[in-house]
Amino acid sequence: MLEDADGLAELRRLGARSVPVLSCGDAFTFAQNIAAVVKFLDLKEATGPVLSAPELIQRLAFFITAAQRLIAQMPNDKLTTEVPNRPRSYRVLGHHIFRIPEVFLDVAQGATLAYESLVGPPPDTMVRSADIAAYGAEVNKRLATWWDAKADKSGRDPVNTYYGPQTLHEVLERTTWHCGQHVRQWVMLLGMNGVTPDNPPGDTAFAKLPMPANVWDG
């Protein structure tokens, strides 16, 4: 979309501020939620998370822990390098990996999920791989504390997002695969820079999640 002027113009005409978006004429729906896409297309398909909320929390914590380990491996002098296919540095991507679950926790505790909250830059003090990994450790600790104290672990709680009302379970699934997708990308970045990833997640870590087919967009 960043390189498609016509697509960006159409997005603005519709009034959508983020992607992915599915449109037909003047109608559109945000494609962050598979159920919304199925409804928009009038498909007769079952939707909803396959994994339970407790299973997703376990998987999310696994991805955060893996990201801490893998991000710490990246040489500091590589952090200003841009990732494939978009103007985003390794440093920004590393911060984003942990920002995703941090925003989820804010939403779980009453905040509205705003697109802008997911894409903000890292603080100026976060300049080394170790700084980013330490941030991840704090997010993981906060996730565990919140989940341990939560009485209702069904995920039925209603939450508000920029793409409409959702259940906590639905947002948790998106948070989990979104975080996991960026961990996949970081593993590839390490390889591109001649670093052997330390115990990267295998295929089973991504099972039963609606993962994108490709590691990188287009």
PyMOL commands that set and color helices and strands:
alter all, ss='L'
color gray80, all
select helices_A, chain A and resi 5-14+34-40+53-71+76-78+90-108+115-118+129-149+168-192+203-206
alter helices_A, ss='H'
color red, helices_A
select strands_A, chain A and resi 21-24+27-30+158-161+164-167
alter strands_A, ss='S'
color yellow, strands_A
deselect
rebuild
show_as cartoon
